Amino acid sequence: MNPEYTCTLGAYQTASGITDILVHVIERYFTNTRHVETTDRVCEAIMTSVITEASKVMANLQDYETRANIM
């Protein structure tokens, strides 16, 4: 996957992609599966990272580094 290909996306498409990522992770996080502590911690880290990077990329849609972190 090459983040450079996503630099042509507008704000709405970028925000939609970020929302999609979060929804997929949240879906897994809030299931009632037992004994998946490691997976839950990974989900928390992904959500935290995506939320942090989301504000950066929305401020600068051409930010390659941030798009790479989101991907």
C-alpha positions as CSV (number, residue, x, y, z in Angstrom):
1,M,0.0,0.0,0.0
2,N,1.3,3.4,-1.0
3,P,0.1,6.4,1.0
4,E,1.0,8.6,-1.9
5,Y,-2.1,7.3,-3.8
6,T,-4.4,8.6,-1.1
7,C,-3.1,12.2,-1.3
8,T,-5.6,13.0,-4.1
9,L,-8.5,12.3,-1.8
10,G,-10.5,15.3,-0.5
11,A,-11.5,16.0,3.1
12,Y,-14.8,14.1,2.9
13,Q,-13.3,11.0,1.5
14,T,-10.4,11.1,3.9
15,A,-12.7,11.5,6.9
16,S,-14.9,8.7,5.6
17,G,-11.9,6.4,5.4
18,I,-10.8,7.3,8.9
19,T,-14.3,6.7,10.2
20,D,-14.4,3.3,8.4
21,I,-11.1,2.2,10.0
22,L,-12.4,3.2,13.5
23,V,-15.7,1.5,13.0
24,H,-14.1,-1.8,12.1
25,V,-11.8,-1.6,15.1
26,I,-14.6,-0.6,17.5
27,E,-16.7,-3.5,16.2
28,R,-14.1,-6.0,17.3
29,Y,-13.3,-4.1,20.5
30,F,-16.9,-4.2,21.8
31,T,-17.7,-7.8,21.1
32,N,-18.1,-9.9,24.2
33,T,-15.4,-12.4,23.3
34,R,-13.5,-13.6,26.4
35,H,-9.8,-13.9,26.9
36,V,-8.7,-11.5,24.2
37,E,-6.8,-9.0,26.3
38,T,-3.9,-8.7,23.9
39,T,-6.3,-8.0,21.0
40,D,-8.1,-5.4,23.1
41,R,-4.9,-3.6,23.8
42,V,-4.0,-3.6,20.1
43,C,-7.4,-2.2,19.3
44,E,-6.9,0.6,21.9
45,A,-3.6,1.5,20.4
46,I,-5.0,1.5,16.8
47,M,-7.9,3.7,17.9
48,T,-5.6,6.1,19.7
49,S,-3.2,6.4,16.8
50,V,-5.9,6.9,14.2
51,I,-7.6,9.6,16.2
52,T,-4.3,11.4,16.8
53,E,-3.4,11.2,13.1
54,A,-6.9,12.1,11.9
55,S,-6.7,15.6,13.2
56,K,-3.2,16.0,11.6
57,V,-4.3,14.8,8.1
58,M,-7.5,16.8,8.1
59,A,-5.4,19.9,8.8
60,N,-3.1,19.0,5.9
61,L,-4.5,16.6,3.4
62,Q,-1.1,16.4,1.6
63,D,0.7,15.1,4.7
64,Y,2.4,11.9,3.4
65,E,3.8,10.9,6.8
66,T,0.4,11.1,8.5
67,R,-1.3,9.2,5.8
68,A,1.3,6.6,6.0
69,N,0.7,6.3,9.8
70,I,-3.0,5.9,9.2
71,M,-2.5,3.2,6.7
